[in-house]
Amino acid sequence: MFLTDFISGGSWFLPLIIVCLVFGIVATYAKKTGKTKLGKIVDSFAYLLMLVMLIISWILYFRGEYNFISSAIWTVVVIYLIASQLLKQFDDRWKEKYGVAIFHRINMATTGVYILLVALLILMGSHFTTMGWLITGIFLVIAAGVSYIFQKSEQ
């Protein structure tokens, strides 16, 4: 059994999907019932799972079973999620210290950098082909639109 079976649909893929679904259901339940401790436990396990997947992707890259772009995208996603969680964690302190407008600019800048990094990785993965530019353009439009909508809804 190759390590790629874990990621590409082998014997560990279905259990991973089930674990993610259970995490989602428990997190939704915790949020609706106001059980913050349960929500923090689920978040901690989810971040641990994400970190393990990141480590596995880099192990697969160094073994030659995975390409650099996929591992780099995983890394960028994990860094973005951690950065956005830190922004949410220190939300009140930063708003008091820097003001609401500056906080939202920092949040938008973090999201913008993330979107541009993923777009660059998509371009690199497609070797800058015409189809890669098209996919990157579509990704940029959709990601920027979704980001704008979420940022406006938070204000």
Sine and cosine of phi, psi and omega as CSV:
sin_phi,cos_phi,sin_psi,cos_psi,sin_omega,cos_omega
0.00,0.00,0.79,-0.61,0.02,-1.00
-0.99,0.11,0.39,-0.92,0.07,-1.00
-0.90,0.43,-0.43,0.90,0.00,-1.00
-0.93,0.37,-0.32,0.95,0.06,-1.00
-0.87,0.50,-0.49,0.87,0.00,-1.00
-0.90,0.43,-0.61,0.79,-0.09,-1.00
-0.99,-0.15,-0.59,0.81,-0.19,-0.98
-1.00,-0.04,0.17,0.99,0.07,-1.00
0.93,-0.37,0.31,0.95,0.01,-1.00
-0.99,0.15,-0.54,-0.84,-0.12,-0.99
-0.94,0.35,-0.28,0.96,-0.01,-1.00
-0.98,-0.22,-0.10,1.00,-0.09,-1.00
-0.94,0.35,-0.74,0.67,0.00,-1.00
-0.89,0.46,-0.71,0.70,0.07,-1.00
-0.88,0.48,-0.57,0.82,0.04,-1.00
-0.90,0.43,-0.69,0.73,0.05,-1.00
-0.88,0.48,-0.67,0.74,-0.01,-1.00
-0.90,0.43,-0.67,0.74,0.03,-1.00
-0.89,0.46,-0.68,0.73,0.02,-1.00
-0.90,0.44,-0.66,0.75,0.05,-1.00
-0.90,0.44,-0.67,0.74,0.03,-1.00
-0.89,0.46,-0.69,0.72,0.06,-1.00
-0.84,0.53,-0.69,0.72,0.00,-1.00
-0.89,0.45,-0.69,0.72,0.00,-1.00
-0.91,0.41,-0.70,0.71,0.01,-1.00
-0.91,0.41,-0.63,0.77,0.03,-1.00
-0.90,0.43,-0.66,0.76,0.05,-1.00
-0.90,0.44,-0.68,0.73,0.04,-1.00
-0.88,0.48,-0.71,0.71,-0.01,-1.00
-0.90,0.44,-0.61,0.79,-0.01,-1.00
-0.94,0.34,-0.66,0.75,-0.03,-1.00
-0.94,0.34,-0.56,0.83,-0.03,-1.00
-1.00,-0.05,-0.08,1.00,0.05,-1.00
0.98,0.20,0.36,0.93,0.01,-1.00
-1.00,0.02,1.00,0.02,-0.09,-1.00
-0.94,0.35,-0.55,0.83,0.00,-1.00
-0.90,0.43,-0.68,0.74,0.05,-1.00
-0.90,0.44,-0.64,0.77,0.04,-1.00
-0.89,0.46,-0.64,0.76,0.03,-1.00
-0.92,0.39,-0.60,0.80,0.04,-1.00
-0.90,0.43,-0.70,0.71,0.02,-1.00
-0.90,0.44,-0.68,0.74,0.04,-1.00
-0.87,0.49,-0.68,0.73,0.00,-1.00
-0.89,0.46,-0.70,0.71,0.03,-1.00
-0.91,0.42,-0.61,0.79,0.01,-1.00
-0.91,0.42,-0.67,0.74,0.04,-1.00
-0.92,0.38,-0.59,0.80,0.06,-1.00
-0.90,0.44,-0.69,0.72,0.05,-1.00
-0.88,0.48,-0.66,0.75,0.01,-1.00
-0.90,0.43,-0.66,0.75,0.03,-1.00
-0.91,0.41,-0.65,0.76,0.06,-1.00
-0.88,0.47,-0.68,0.74,0.03,-1.00
-0.89,0.45,-0.60,0.80,0.04,-1.00
-0.90,0.44,-0.72,0.69,0.02,-1.00
-0.89,0.46,-0.67,0.74,0.02,-1.00
-0.89,0.46,-0.65,0.76,-0.01,-1.00
-0.90,0.44,-0.62,0.79,0.04,-1.00
-0.95,0.30,-0.56,0.83,0.10,-0.99
-0.88,0.47,-0.70,0.71,0.02,-1.00
-0.90,0.45,-0.60,0.80,0.04,-1.00
-0.89,0.45,-0.73,0.69,-0.03,-1.00
-0.95,0.32,-0.37,0.93,0.11,-0.99
-0.99,0.13,-0.18,0.98,0.02,-1.00
1.00,0.02,0.19,0.98,-0.02,-1.00
-0.99,-0.12,-0.07,1.00,-0.09,-1.00
-0.63,-0.78,0.49,-0.87,-0.02,-1.00
-1.00,-0.05,0.28,-0.96,-0.07,-1.00
-0.90,0.43,-0.65,0.76,-0.07,-1.00
-0.88,0.48,-0.68,0.73,0.01,-1.00
-0.89,0.45,-0.69,0.72,0.03,-1.00
-0.91,0.41,-0.62,0.78,0.01,-1.00
-0.92,0.38,-0.64,0.77,0.05,-1.00
-0.89,0.46,-0.69,0.73,0.06,-1.00
-0.84,0.54,-0.70,0.71,-0.03,-1.00
-0.90,0.45,-0.70,0.72,0.00,-1.00
-0.90,0.44,-0.66,0.75,0.01,-1.00
-0.90,0.44,-0.70,0.71,0.00,-1.00
-0.90,0.44,-0.70,0.72,0.02,-1.00
-0.88,0.47,-0.67,0.74,0.01,-1.00
-0.90,0.45,-0.71,0.71,-0.02,-1.00
-0.90,0.44,-0.63,0.77,0.04,-1.00
-0.92,0.39,-0.67,0.74,0.02,-1.00
-0.89,0.45,-0.68,0.74,0.00,-1.00
-0.93,0.37,-0.57,0.82,0.06,-1.00
-0.92,0.38,-0.62,0.79,0.07,-1.00
-0.90,0.44,-0.63,0.77,0.06,-1.00
-0.88,0.47,-0.66,0.75,0.02,-1.00
-0.93,0.36,-0.60,0.80,-0.02,-1.00
-0.89,0.45,-0.69,0.72,-0.04,-1.00
-0.98,-0.21,0.43,0.90,-0.05,-1.00
-0.79,0.61,-0.82,0.57,-0.08,-1.00
-0.91,0.40,-0.67,0.74,-0.01,-1.00
-0.89,0.45,-0.69,0.72,-0.04,-1.00
-0.94,0.35,-0.60,0.80,0.03,-1.00
-0.91,0.41,-0.62,0.78,0.04,-1.00
-0.93,0.36,-0.66,0.75,-0.09,-1.00
-0.97,0.25,-0.70,0.71,-0.11,-0.99
-0.95,-0.30,-0.27,0.96,-0.05,-1.00
0.99,-0.13,0.40,-0.92,-0.06,-1.00
-0.91,0.41,-0.66,0.75,-0.05,-1.00
-0.90,0.44,-0.69,0.73,0.00,-1.00
-0.92,0.40,-0.65,0.76,0.02,-1.00
-0.86,0.50,-0.70,0.72,0.01,-1.00
-0.92,0.39,-0.55,0.83,0.07,-1.00
-0.91,0.41,-0.66,0.75,0.04,-1.00
-0.89,0.46,-0.67,0.74,0.01,-1.00
-0.89,0.45,-0.69,0.72,0.03,-1.00
-0.92,0.40,-0.62,0.79,0.02,-1.00
-0.90,0.43,-0.66,0.75,0.04,-1.00
-0.87,0.49,-0.71,0.70,0.02,-1.00
-0.91,0.41,-0.67,0.75,0.02,-1.00
-0.88,0.47,-0.68,0.73,0.04,-1.00
-0.89,0.45,-0.67,0.74,0.04,-1.00
-0.87,0.50,-0.74,0.68,-0.02,-1.00
-0.88,0.47,-0.68,0.73,0.00,-1.00
-0.92,0.40,-0.62,0.79,0.04,-1.00
-0.90,0.43,-0.69,0.72,0.03,-1.00
-0.90,0.43,-0.64,0.77,0.03,-1.00
-0.89,0.46,-0.67,0.74,0.04,-1.00
-0.89,0.46,-0.66,0.75,0.02,-1.00
-0.92,0.40,-0.58,0.82,0.08,-1.00
-0.90,0.44,-0.69,0.72,0.03,-1.00
-0.88,0.47,-0.70,0.72,0.01,-1.00
-0.90,0.44,-0.63,0.77,0.01,-1.00
-0.92,0.40,-0.50,0.87,0.01,-1.00
-1.00,-0.03,0.05,1.00,-0.01,-1.00
0.85,0.52,0.58,0.82,0.09,-1.00
0.85,0.52,0.59,0.81,0.05,-1.00
-0.98,0.21,0.19,-0.98,0.02,-1.00
-0.88,0.47,-0.66,0.75,0.02,-1.00
-0.91,0.42,-0.59,0.81,0.05,-1.00
-0.89,0.46,-0.68,0.74,0.05,-1.00
-0.90,0.44,-0.63,0.77,0.02,-1.00
-0.90,0.43,-0.73,0.68,0.01,-1.00
-0.89,0.45,-0.66,0.75,0.02,-1.00
-0.90,0.44,-0.67,0.74,0.04,-1.00
-0.88,0.47,-0.71,0.71,0.03,-1.00
-0.89,0.45,-0.68,0.73,0.04,-1.00
-0.86,0.50,-0.71,0.70,-0.02,-1.00
-0.88,0.48,-0.69,0.72,-0.02,-1.00
-0.90,0.43,-0.74,0.68,-0.02,-1.00
-0.91,0.41,-0.73,0.68,-0.03,-1.00
-0.90,0.43,-0.67,0.74,0.01,-1.00
-0.91,0.41,-0.65,0.76,0.03,-1.00
-0.90,0.44,-0.72,0.69,0.01,-1.00
-0.91,0.42,-0.67,0.74,0.03,-1.00
-0.88,0.48,-0.70,0.72,0.01,-1.00
-0.88,0.47,-0.69,0.73,0.00,-1.00
-0.89,0.46,-0.71,0.70,0.01,-1.00
-0.91,0.41,-0.63,0.78,0.00,-1.00
-0.91,0.40,-0.65,0.76,0.03,-1.00
-0.92,0.39,-0.59,0.81,-0.01,-1.00
-0.94,0.34,-0.44,0.90,0.03,-1.00
-0.98,0.20,-0.39,0.92,-0.05,-1.00
-0.98,0.21,0.00,0.00,0.00,0.00
